[in-house]
Amino acid sequence: MRTCILLILVLGACLGRTSRGQSPKLPIKLVAAQTDYQKASDKAQAVYDDAIRQATGIYKRQLTESLVSETKIGNLDAAIQIREEIKKAEEMVSPRSNVSTKAALKKVLMGTRWNWGNKPLVFQADGYTNHPDWDSTRSATRWEAIDRRTVVLIVERGRGNDRYAILEFSEKLDEYKGYGFDNAARLTTSKRFP
C-alpha cells in the first residue's frame, strides 16, 4: 500500500514538472489549501513529538527509580532487565531530527553524500545529483523531496526507461532504502558515503 502511494506521489510530482524542475503555475486556492494543510500537519507533528518525549521521560524516570530500588534490595536479575528496558526507551526517543517537512528534508540533504553502488551519490543544491557512473554517461538526474523522509530521483536525460527511483530515509536520517531505477527493484539499506 505504501509503495502504491509513493508511486502515485512520484508520478504526480513528475507529471507536473517542466524541464529543469520548473513547476507549472498552480491555482491560488490550491496553493493556499496546500500551505494551510502543511502548517496544520507540521503543528500536529510537533504536538505529537512533544507528547511522546514527555511520556518517554516519565517512563524512563519510573524505570530508573525501579532500577535503584531493585539494586538496593539485591535483585540483580530484575535490575539487568530494567536497565535493558531503559536502553530501549532511550533508543525510541533518540534525538529525532527536526525535519518535519519536505522543504526541511531538502535543506538537510543538500550537499550530502550517500552510498549508491559503492560510489558517492551527491544531492546538489540545484536539485540535481552527482554520481560518477551517471556523470560519465552524461545523464541528468534530478532529486526532489516529496515528503519529510522520501526523495524521488528522476532521470531527465541519458536513459530511455526506468527513469524513477524512490529513496526512503530513516527517522535519524542516517540511512535510506527504497526502490531503484531498474524495474523498481528494492534497494538494500545504504548509509552516508564516507
Secondary structure as UniProt FT lines:
FT   HELIX           2..15
FT   HELIX           19..21
FT   HELIX           28..72
FT   TURN            73..74
FT   HELIX           76..92
FT   HELIX           102..109
FT   TURN            110..111
FT   STRAND          113..116
FT   TURN            117..118
FT   STRAND          119..123
FT   TURN            125..126
FT   STRAND          128..130
FT   HELIX           132..136
FT   TURN            137..138
FT   STRAND          140..145
FT   STRAND          150..157
FT   STRAND          164..169
FT   TURN            171..172
FT   STRAND          175..179
FT   HELIX           182..184
FT   STRAND          186..192
//
